[in-house]
Amino acid sequence: MGIKIDRQKCCYCGACVAVCPVNCLELKETRIVSDNDRCINCMACVRMCPVAAIEMRKELKGRED
């Protein structure tokens, strides 16, 4: 599983960054950067996002979205 952030919907409020218990999300200027290797799939970021810009997706080897 991995975090997928819809950059069109994201309002860069930082709510997902603040709620992540393992700090796998980081707000960098005009984007949210995720470290899927550190993600524990708790979905706290998905639930906290006020604009529903985050979803969990199955990662496919050799392919990036």
Biopython code that builds the backbone (N, CA, C, O; Angstrom):
import numpy as np
from Bio.PDB.StructureBuilder import StructureBuilder

atoms = [
    (1, "MET", "N", (0.850, -1.185, 0.000)),
    (1, "MET", "CA", (0.000, 0.000, 0.000)),
    (1, "MET", "C", (0.889, 1.240, 0.000)),
    (1, "MET", "O", (2.029, 1.212, 0.464)),
    (2, "GLY", "N", (0.352, 2.293, -0.517)),
    (2, "GLY", "CA", (1.079, 3.541, -0.548)),
    (2, "GLY", "C", (0.125, 4.720, -0.560)),
    (2, "GLY", "O", (-1.053, 4.589, -0.892)),
    (3, "ILE", "N", (0.650, 5.853, -0.199)),
    (3, "ILE", "CA", (-0.130, 7.083, -0.155)),
    (3, "ILE", "C", (-0.159, 7.697, -1.549)),
    (3, "ILE", "O", (0.881, 7.839, -2.192)),
    (4, "LYS", "N", (-1.338, 8.057, -2.008)),
    (4, "LYS", "CA", (-1.501, 8.752, -3.275)),
    (4, "LYS", "C", (-2.183, 10.076, -2.981)),
    (4, "LYS", "O", (-3.297, 10.106, -2.457)),
    (5, "ILE", "N", (-1.514, 11.168, -3.317)),
    (5, "ILE", "CA", (-2.053, 12.505, -3.072)),
    (5, "ILE", "C", (-2.472, 13.121, -4.403)),
    (5, "ILE", "O", (-1.670, 13.224, -5.331)),
    (6, "ASP", "N", (-3.721, 13.525, -4.485)),
    (6, "ASP", "CA", (-4.241, 14.192, -5.674)),
    (6, "ASP", "C", (-3.820, 15.655, -5.591)),
    (6, "ASP", "O", (-4.381, 16.428, -4.814)),
    (7, "ARG", "N", (-2.847, 16.023, -6.383)),
    (7, "ARG", "CA", (-2.275, 17.374, -6.332)),
    (7, "ARG", "C", (-3.275, 18.437, -6.799)),
    (7, "ARG", "O", (-3.130, 19.614, -6.470)),
    (8, "GLN", "N", (-4.281, 18.023, -7.562)),
    (8, "GLN", "CA", (-5.322, 18.958, -8.005)),
    (8, "GLN", "C", (-6.253, 19.340, -6.857)),
    (8, "GLN", "O", (-6.727, 20.473, -6.786)),
    (9, "LYS", "N", (-6.511, 18.385, -5.959)),
    (9, "LYS", "CA", (-7.414, 18.625, -4.827)),
    (9, "LYS", "C", (-6.705, 19.200, -3.605)),
    (9, "LYS", "O", (-7.301, 19.964, -2.846)),
    (10, "CYS", "N", (-5.441, 18.840, -3.410)),
    (10, "CYS", "CA", (-4.710, 19.205, -2.191)),
    (10, "CYS", "C", (-4.669, 20.723, -1.996)),
    (10, "CYS", "O", (-4.364, 21.472, -2.924)),
    (11, "CYS", "N", (-4.979, 21.158, -0.778)),
    (11, "CYS", "CA", (-4.953, 22.594, -0.465)),
    (11, "CYS", "C", (-3.712, 22.950, 0.360)),
    (11, "CYS", "O", (-3.556, 24.096, 0.781)),
    (12, "TYR", "N", (-2.829, 21.968, 0.590)),
    (12, "TYR", "CA", (-1.551, 22.170, 1.278)),
    (12, "TYR", "C", (-1.705, 22.793, 2.660)),
    (12, "TYR", "O", (-0.920, 23.652, 3.063)),
    (13, "CYS", "N", (-2.731, 22.344, 3.377)),
    (13, "CYS", "CA", (-2.993, 22.867, 4.719)),
    (13, "CYS", "C", (-2.061, 22.259, 5.771)),
    (13, "CYS", "O", (-1.850, 22.847, 6.831)),
    (14, "GLY", "N", (-1.506, 21.081, 5.472)),
    (14, "GLY", "CA", (-0.590, 20.429, 6.402)),
    (14, "GLY", "C", (-1.253, 19.560, 7.457)),
    (14, "GLY", "O", (-0.573, 19.045, 8.344)),
    (15, "ALA", "N", (-2.570, 19.387, 7.378)),
    (15, "ALA", "CA", (-3.276, 18.566, 8.369)),
    (15, "ALA", "C", (-2.769, 17.128, 8.355)),
    (15, "ALA", "O", (-2.613, 16.517, 9.412)),
    (16, "CYS", "N", (-2.513, 16.589, 7.182)),
    (16, "CYS", "CA", (-2.019, 15.212, 7.062)),
    (16, "CYS", "C", (-0.627, 15.071, 7.664)),
    (16, "CYS", "O", (-0.316, 14.064, 8.301)),
    (17, "VAL", "N", (0.199, 16.078, 7.460)),
    (17, "VAL", "CA", (1.560, 16.070, 8.009)),
    (17, "VAL", "C", (1.504, 16.055, 9.534)),
    (17, "VAL", "O", (2.237, 15.309, 10.182)),
    (18, "ALA", "N", (0.638, 16.875, 10.093)),
    (18, "ALA", "CA", (0.529, 16.994, 11.551)),
    (18, "ALA", "C", (0.009, 15.727, 12.214)),
    (18, "ALA", "O", (0.395, 15.422, 13.343)),
    (19, "VAL", "N", (-0.861, 14.979, 11.533)),
    (19, "VAL", "CA", (-1.494, 13.814, 12.152)),
    (19, "VAL", "C", (-0.700, 12.513, 11.951)),
    (19, "VAL", "O", (-0.962, 11.534, 12.651)),
    (20, "CYS", "N", (0.230, 12.477, 11.046)),
    (20, "CYS", "CA", (0.968, 11.240, 10.748)),
    (20, "CYS", "C", (1.837, 10.822, 11.939)),
    (20, "CYS", "O", (2.718, 11.574, 12.355)),
    (21, "PRO", "N", (1.592, 9.617, 12.493)),
    (21, "PRO", "CA", (2.331, 9.182, 13.681)),
    (21, "PRO", "C", (3.776, 8.776, 13.406)),
    (21, "PRO", "O", (4.572, 8.674, 14.340)),
    (22, "VAL", "N", (4.127, 8.545, 12.145)),
    (22, "VAL", "CA", (5.500, 8.133, 11.826)),
    (22, "VAL", "C", (6.227, 9.161, 10.955)),
    (22, "VAL", "O", (7.304, 8.882, 10.427)),
    (23, "ASN", "N", (5.643, 10.332, 10.809)),
    (23, "ASN", "CA", (6.257, 11.431, 10.060)),
    (23, "ASN", "C", (6.699, 11.041, 8.652)),
    (23, "ASN", "O", (7.811, 11.361, 8.232)),
    (24, "CYS", "N", (5.829, 10.355, 7.932)),
    (24, "CYS", "CA", (6.189, 9.982, 6.565)),
    (24, "CYS", "C", (5.715, 11.014, 5.540)),
    (24, "CYS", "O", (5.950, 10.856, 4.342)),
    (25, "LEU", "N", (5.055, 12.058, 6.011)),
    (25, "LEU", "CA", (4.612, 13.136, 5.131)),
    (25, "LEU", "C", (5.335, 14.425, 5.489)),
    (25, "LEU", "O", (5.584, 14.713, 6.660)),
    (26, "GLU", "N", (5.666, 15.190, 4.462)),
    (26, "GLU", "CA", (6.373, 16.451, 4.685)),
    (26, "GLU", "C", (5.831, 17.503, 3.721)),
    (26, "GLU", "O", (5.630, 17.227, 2.538)),
    (27, "LEU", "N", (5.598, 18.700, 4.231)),
    (27, "LEU", "CA", (5.130, 19.815, 3.414)),
    (27, "LEU", "C", (6.352, 20.561, 2.889)),
    (27, "LEU", "O", (7.136, 21.112, 3.662)),
    (28, "LYS", "N", (6.501, 20.572, 1.568)),
    (28, "LYS", "CA", (7.631, 21.254, 0.934)),
    (28, "LYS", "C", (7.086, 22.264, -0.062)),
    (28, "LYS", "O", (6.554, 21.887, -1.106)),
    (29, "GLU", "N", (7.212, 23.518, 0.250)),
    (29, "GLU", "CA", (6.761, 24.628, -0.589)),
    (29, "GLU", "C", (5.368, 24.405, -1.167)),
    (29, "GLU", "O", (4.377, 24.730, -0.514)),
    (30, "THR", "N", (5.272, 23.866, -2.361)),
    (30, "THR", "CA", (3.966, 23.721, -3.008)),
    (30, "THR", "C", (3.548, 22.266, -3.209)),
    (30, "THR", "O", (2.817, 21.955, -4.149)),
    (31, "ARG", "N", (4.010, 21.367, -2.324)),
    (31, "ARG", "CA", (3.606, 19.971, -2.448)),
    (31, "ARG", "C", (3.812, 19.217, -1.149)),
    (31, "ARG", "O", (4.590, 19.624, -0.286)),
    (32, "ILE", "N", (3.103, 18.119, -1.031)),
    (32, "ILE", "CA", (3.268, 17.200, 0.087)),
    (32, "ILE", "C", (4.104, 16.035, -0.435)),
    (32, "ILE", "O", (3.779, 15.446, -1.466)),
    (33, "VAL", "N", (5.171, 15.708, 0.272)),
    (33, "VAL", "CA", (6.050, 14.608, -0.117)),
    (33, "VAL", "C", (5.802, 13.456, 0.840)),
    (33, "VAL", "O", (5.759, 13.651, 2.055)),
    (34, "SER", "N", (5.638, 12.249, 0.294)),
    (34, "SER", "CA", (5.398, 11.080, 1.135)),
    (34, "SER", "C", (6.535, 10.075, 1.013)),
    (34, "SER", "O", (7.124, 9.902, -0.054)),
    (35, "ASP", "N", (6.830, 9.418, 2.128)),
    (35, "ASP", "CA", (7.822, 8.342, 2.171)),
    (35, "ASP", "C", (7.047, 7.057, 2.435)),
    (35, "ASP", "O", (6.814, 6.693, 3.587)),
    (36, "ASN", "N", (6.654, 6.378, 1.378)),
    (36, "ASN", "CA", (5.813, 5.190, 1.508)),
    (36, "ASN", "C", (6.505, 4.041, 2.227)),
    (36, "ASN", "O", (5.833, 3.145, 2.738)),
    (37, "ASP", "N", (7.829, 4.049, 2.277)),
    (37, "ASP", "CA", (8.550, 3.004, 3.014)),
    (37, "ASP", "C", (8.321, 3.127, 4.517)),
    (37, "ASP", "O", (8.378, 2.129, 5.235)),
    (38, "ARG", "N", (8.064, 4.332, 4.992)),
    (38, "ARG", "CA", (7.837, 4.559, 6.426)),
    (38, "ARG", "C", (6.367, 4.474, 6.814)),
    (38, "ARG", "O", (6.043, 4.340, 7.994)),
    (39, "CYS", "N", (5.484, 4.551, 5.838)),
    (39, "CYS", "CA", (4.039, 4.553, 6.094)),
    (39, "CYS", "C", (3.596, 3.236, 6.730)),
    (39, "CYS", "O", (3.993, 2.159, 6.287)),
    (40, "ILE", "N", (2.768, 3.335, 7.774)),
    (40, "ILE", "CA", (2.252, 2.138, 8.457)),
    (40, "ILE", "C", (0.785, 1.872, 8.097)),
    (40, "ILE", "O", (0.129, 1.039, 8.724)),
    (41, "ASN", "N", (0.284, 2.572, 7.099)),
    (41, "ASN", "CA", (-1.083, 2.375, 6.589)),
    (41, "ASN", "C", (-2.172, 2.572, 7.641)),
    (41, "ASN", "O", (-3.184, 1.871, 7.628)),
    (42, "CYS", "N", (-1.968, 3.520, 8.546)),
    (42, "CYS", "CA", (-2.967, 3.780, 9.592)),
    (42, "CYS", "C", (-4.149, 4.588, 9.063)),
    (42, "CYS", "O", (-5.214, 4.613, 9.679)),
    (43, "MET", "N", (-3.960, 5.244, 7.925)),
    (43, "MET", "CA", (-4.980, 6.052, 7.254)),
    (43, "MET", "C", (-5.399, 7.302, 8.023)),
    (43, "MET", "O", (-6.445, 7.881, 7.729)),
    (44, "ALA", "N", (-4.608, 7.722, 8.992)),
    (44, "ALA", "CA", (-4.908, 8.952, 9.728)),
    (44, "ALA", "C", (-4.924, 10.147, 8.777)),
    (44, "ALA", "O", (-5.770, 11.032, 8.903)),
    (45, "CYS", "N", (-4.000, 10.170, 7.838)),
    (45, "CYS", "CA", (-3.931, 11.277, 6.881)),
    (45, "CYS", "C", (-5.163, 11.308, 5.978)),
    (45, "CYS", "O", (-5.681, 12.379, 5.660)),
    (46, "VAL", "N", (-5.625, 10.135, 5.572)),
    (46, "VAL", "CA", (-6.818, 10.041, 4.720)),
    (46, "VAL", "C", (-8.031, 10.612, 5.447)),
    (46, "VAL", "O", (-8.802, 11.384, 4.877)),
    (47, "ARG", "N", (-8.189, 10.224, 6.706)),
    (47, "ARG", "CA", (-9.335, 10.696, 7.501)),
    (47, "ARG", "C", (-9.239, 12.189, 7.822)),
    (47, "ARG", "O", (-10.263, 12.865, 7.916)),
    (48, "MET", "N", (-8.028, 12.704, 7.991)),
    (48, "MET", "CA", (-7.841, 14.097, 8.397)),
    (48, "MET", "C", (-7.951, 15.086, 7.231)),
    (48, "MET", "O", (-8.268, 16.255, 7.450)),
    (49, "CYS", "N", (-7.703, 14.649, 6.029)),
    (49, "CYS", "CA", (-7.677, 15.562, 4.880)),
    (49, "CYS", "C", (-9.043, 16.224, 4.664)),
    (49, "CYS", "O", (-10.036, 15.530, 4.443)),
    (50, "PRO", "N", (-9.099, 17.566, 4.727)),
    (50, "PRO", "CA", (-10.379, 18.266, 4.607)),
    (50, "PRO", "C", (-10.947, 18.296, 3.186)),
    (50, "PRO", "O", (-12.119, 18.615, 2.990)),
    (51, "VAL", "N", (-10.112, 17.965, 2.195)),
    (51, "VAL", "CA", (-10.575, 18.016, 0.807)),
    (51, "VAL", "C", (-10.523, 16.648, 0.116)),
    (51, "VAL", "O", (-10.636, 16.565, -1.107)),
    (52, "ALA", "N", (-10.353, 15.594, 0.888)),
    (52, "ALA", "CA", (-10.322, 14.212, 0.368)),
    (52, "ALA", "C", (-9.318, 14.039, -0.772)),
    (52, "ALA", "O", (-9.623, 13.432, -1.799)),
    (53, "ALA", "N", (-8.118, 14.582, -0.575)),
    (53, "ALA", "CA", (-7.081, 14.515, -1.604)),
    (53, "ALA", "C", (-6.145, 13.320, -1.443)),
    (53, "ALA", "O", (-5.267, 13.107, -2.279)),
    (54, "ILE", "N", (-6.322, 12.538, -0.376)),
    (54, "ILE", "CA", (-5.406, 11.428, -0.103)),
    (54, "ILE", "C", (-6.158, 10.107, -0.133)),
    (54, "ILE", "O", (-7.258, 9.984, 0.405)),
    (55, "GLU", "N", (-5.544, 9.133, -0.767)),
    (55, "GLU", "CA", (-6.089, 7.776, -0.733)),
    (55, "GLU", "C", (-4.930, 6.792, -0.630)),
    (55, "GLU", "O", (-3.782, 7.114, -0.934)),
    (56, "MET", "N", (-5.263, 5.600, -0.198)),
    (56, "MET", "CA", (-4.270, 4.536, -0.112)),
    (56, "MET", "C", (-4.416, 3.695, -1.373)),
    (56, "MET", "O", (-5.524, 3.338, -1.771)),
    (57, "ARG", "N", (-3.289, 3.385, -1.990)),
    (57, "ARG", "CA", (-3.300, 2.592, -3.216)),
    (57, "ARG", "C", (-2.302, 1.459, -3.109)),
    (57, "ARG", "O", (-1.267, 1.578, -2.454)),
    (58, "LYS", "N", (-2.626, 0.374, -3.755)),
    (58, "LYS", "CA", (-1.699, -0.738, -3.843)),
    (58, "LYS", "C", (-0.573, -0.314, -4.780)),
    (58, "LYS", "O", (-0.828, 0.163, -5.886)),
    (59, "GLU", "N", (0.670, -0.488, -4.339)),
    (59, "GLU", "CA", (1.810, -0.112, -5.166)),
    (59, "GLU", "C", (2.084, -1.208, -6.185)),
    (59, "GLU", "O", (2.075, -2.396, -5.861)),
    (60, "LEU", "N", (2.325, -0.792, -7.411)),
    (60, "LEU", "CA", (2.665, -1.730, -8.473)),
    (60, "LEU", "C", (4.152, -1.616, -8.760)),
    (60, "LEU", "O", (4.653, -0.518, -9.001)),
    (61, "LYS", "N", (4.854, -2.719, -8.738)),
    (61, "LYS", "CA", (6.299, -2.707, -8.973)),
    (61, "LYS", "C", (6.600, -2.212, -10.378)),
    (61, "LYS", "O", (5.959, -2.609, -11.351)),
    (62, "GLY", "N", (7.600, -1.326, -10.457)),
    (62, "GLY", "CA", (8.029, -0.814, -11.741)),
    (62, "GLY", "C", (7.152, 0.270, -12.327)),
    (62, "GLY", "O", (7.336, 0.670, -13.477)),
    (63, "ARG", "N", (6.192, 0.752, -11.541)),
    (63, "ARG", "CA", (5.276, 1.780, -12.048)),
    (63, "ARG", "C", (5.010, 2.819, -10.983)),
    (63, "ARG", "O", (4.719, 2.485, -9.835)),
    (64, "GLU", "N", (5.110, 4.087, -11.366)),
    (64, "GLU", "CA", (4.769, 5.179, -10.464)),
    (64, "GLU", "C", (3.591, 5.924, -11.043)),
    (64, "GLU", "O", (3.473, 6.069, -12.260)),
    (65, "ASP", "N", (2.711, 6.400, -10.166)),
    (65, "ASP", "CA", (1.571, 7.209, -10.615)),
    (65, "ASP", "C", (1.972, 8.655, -10.732)),
    (65, "ASP", "O", (1.151, 9.496, -11.097)),
]
sb = StructureBuilder()
sb.init_structure("model")
sb.init_model(0)
sb.init_chain("A")
sb.init_seg("    ")
for serial, (resi, resn, name, xyz) in enumerate(atoms, 1):
    if name == "N":
        sb.init_residue(resn, " ", resi, " ")
    sb.init_atom(name, np.array(xyz, "f"), 0.0, 1.0, " ", f" {name:<3s}", serial, name[0])
structure = sb.get_structure()
